[in-house]
Each structure stands twice: as structure tokens, then as C-alpha cells.
Amino acid sequence: MKRTTIILGLILLTCSNKPGPKDIVFDFIDAVKSSDSLRVERDLDINRYIKSIMSEMSSEDSAKVLSDYRIKTILSLLGDGDVRRRWMRDLIVVNKEEKQDTLAEVEVSFIDQSAGHQLYTKMQLYRLPDGSWRISYFR
């Protein structure tokens, strides 16, 4: 009994050391703003992201689009990319996270104060077998 309690405690301790979905979203936003390609690629599952925004197409077409979009997406998040420029200009508010098993959504608002516009969205994440989270969709 004592052994089972110790093992359960170690498992819970190990799981709790991983950053949560909201932490990953904060890190991803910071990585984009600082143009940190290593953290962007660590936090974002680029293949899942691209597949989530692709329409139905043949496997040959989707392989080419996946390759092309991978480069375009990463470039848009770094340097002078359009997503990075917008995120640098906007006020970004990260709100609550909702987790269900291996999926999570984090509410994020992008506020363009000069234009008076707000984009409300939810970043979607999934949990890997090791307990860490990766972003699979953002806007």
C-alpha cells in the first residue's frame, strides 16, 4: 500500500511539472514576438496546424501544400512576417483555458487599439504522451 502511494505521488509530481496549455500559449506568443524560431517550432505542431486549415484535396496536392505552407507559416511568424507584425502591434490578452482529456483551448483576444478592432479566438492544443502540450491551431 505504501509503495502504491509513493508511485502515485511520483506520477502526479511528474505530470504537474509540465507547463499547461495556457503557459504554452504565453510562450508561443513571446516566441513569435521575439522571433525565436526554436521556441515557435517547439510550441507549434506545424503539420497539425496546416492540416487544420487545409481543405479536402488529393494526397499528392496535400503533400505539396503541406510543404509550401510549412515554410510560409514559419516565415509569417518570424522576422518581418505578417502574423508577427500584427502581433507586435496588437494588445494580446490571454484568458481562460479549458481542458478535456488530451485536448485544450485557450481564449485569446487580439486588440488593434488604433483601429478599435478586436479578434477573439481560441488557440487549440493537444497533449503529447509525455504530458507536454503543443499548439495545433491559432488565428
C-alpha positions as CSV (number, residue, x, y, z in Angstrom):
1,M,0.0,0.0,0.0
2,K,2.8,2.4,0.9
3,R,4.6,1.6,-2.3
4,T,1.5,2.3,-4.4
5,T,1.0,5.7,-2.7
6,I,4.6,6.6,-3.4
7,I,4.4,5.6,-7.0
8,L,1.1,7.5,-7.4
9,G,2.7,10.6,-5.8
10,L,5.7,10.4,-8.2
11,I,3.4,10.1,-11.2
12,L,1.4,13.2,-10.1
13,L,4.5,15.1,-9.4
14,T,5.9,14.3,-12.8
15,C,2.7,15.3,-14.6
16,S,2.5,18.6,-12.7
17,N,6.0,19.7,-13.8
18,K,4.9,20.2,-17.4
19,P,3.7,23.6,-18.5
20,G,-0.1,23.8,-19.0
21,P,-1.8,24.9,-22.2
22,K,-2.0,28.5,-21.1
23,D,1.7,28.5,-20.4
24,I,2.4,27.2,-23.9
25,V,0.2,29.9,-25.4
26,F,2.1,32.6,-23.5
27,D,5.4,31.1,-24.5
28,F,4.3,30.8,-28.2
29,I,3.2,34.5,-28.3
30,D,6.5,35.5,-26.7
31,A,8.4,33.3,-29.2
32,V,6.7,35.0,-32.1
33,K,7.2,38.5,-30.7
34,S,10.9,37.8,-30.1
35,S,11.2,35.9,-33.5
36,D,12.6,32.8,-31.7
37,S,12.3,30.1,-34.3
38,L,13.3,27.3,-32.0
39,R,10.5,28.0,-29.5
40,V,8.0,28.6,-32.3
41,E,8.7,25.2,-33.7
42,R,8.7,23.6,-30.2
43,D,5.3,25.1,-29.2
44,L,3.5,24.7,-32.6
45,D,2.8,21.4,-34.3
46,I,3.1,22.9,-37.8
47,N,1.8,19.8,-39.6
48,R,-1.4,19.7,-37.5
49,Y,-1.9,23.4,-37.8
50,I,-1.6,23.3,-41.6
51,K,-3.9,20.2,-41.8
52,S,-6.5,22.1,-39.7
53,I,-6.7,25.0,-42.1
54,M,-6.5,22.9,-45.3
55,S,-9.5,21.9,-47.3
56,E,-10.0,18.4,-48.7
57,M,-7.6,17.5,-51.5
58,S,-5.8,14.7,-53.1
59,S,-2.8,13.2,-51.2
60,E,-0.3,14.5,-53.9
61,D,-1.8,18.0,-53.7
62,S,-1.8,17.9,-49.9
63,A,1.8,16.8,-49.7
64,K,2.9,19.8,-51.8
65,V,0.6,22.2,-50.0
66,L,1.9,20.9,-46.6
67,S,5.5,21.6,-47.7
68,D,4.7,25.0,-49.1
69,Y,2.5,26.1,-46.2
70,R,5.1,24.9,-43.6
71,I,7.6,27.4,-45.0
72,K,5.0,30.2,-45.4
73,T,3.6,29.7,-41.9
74,I,7.0,29.8,-40.2
75,L,8.1,32.8,-42.2
76,S,4.8,34.6,-41.2
77,L,5.7,34.1,-37.5
78,L,9.3,35.3,-37.6
79,G,11.2,38.4,-38.7
80,D,9.1,40.7,-40.8
81,G,6.3,38.1,-41.2
82,D,2.7,39.4,-41.4
83,V,1.5,37.4,-38.3
84,R,4.4,38.7,-36.2
85,R,3.9,42.3,-37.4
86,R,0.2,42.1,-36.4
87,W,1.0,40.5,-33.0
88,M,3.7,43.2,-32.3
89,R,1.1,45.9,-33.0
90,D,-1.9,44.3,-31.2
91,L,-2.6,44.1,-27.5
92,I,-2.9,40.4,-26.7
93,V,-5.0,39.2,-23.9
94,V,-4.8,35.5,-22.9
95,N,-7.9,34.4,-21.0
96,K,-9.1,31.1,-19.6
97,E,-8.1,27.6,-20.6
98,E,-10.4,24.6,-21.0
99,K,-9.0,21.1,-20.9
100,Q,-10.8,17.9,-21.9
101,D,-8.6,14.8,-21.7
102,T,-5.9,15.3,-24.3
103,L,-7.3,18.5,-25.9
104,A,-7.4,22.1,-24.7
105,E,-8.5,25.5,-25.8
106,V,-7.1,28.8,-24.6
107,E,-9.1,32.0,-25.2
108,V,-7.0,34.8,-26.8
109,S,-8.1,38.3,-27.8
110,F,-6.0,40.4,-30.3
111,I,-6.9,44.1,-29.9
112,D,-5.9,46.6,-32.5
113,Q,-6.2,49.7,-30.4
114,S,-5.6,52.2,-33.3
115,A,-8.4,50.7,-35.4
116,G,-10.6,49.8,-32.5
117,H,-11.0,46.2,-33.6
118,Q,-10.8,43.0,-31.5
119,L,-10.3,39.5,-32.8
120,Y,-11.5,36.9,-30.2
121,T,-10.2,33.3,-30.9
122,K,-9.3,30.1,-29.2
123,M,-5.9,28.5,-29.7
124,Q,-6.2,24.8,-29.7
125,L,-3.7,22.4,-28.2
126,Y,-3.2,18.7,-27.7
127,R,-1.3,16.8,-25.1
128,L,1.5,14.5,-26.1
129,P,2.1,11.1,-24.4
130,D,4.8,12.7,-22.2
131,G,2.3,15.2,-20.8
132,S,3.5,18.2,-22.7
133,W,1.2,20.4,-24.8
134,R,1.6,21.6,-28.4
135,I,-0.5,24.2,-30.3
136,S,-2.4,22.7,-33.2
137,Y,-4.5,25.8,-34.3
138,F,-4.2,29.5,-33.9
139,R,-5.5,32.5,-35.7
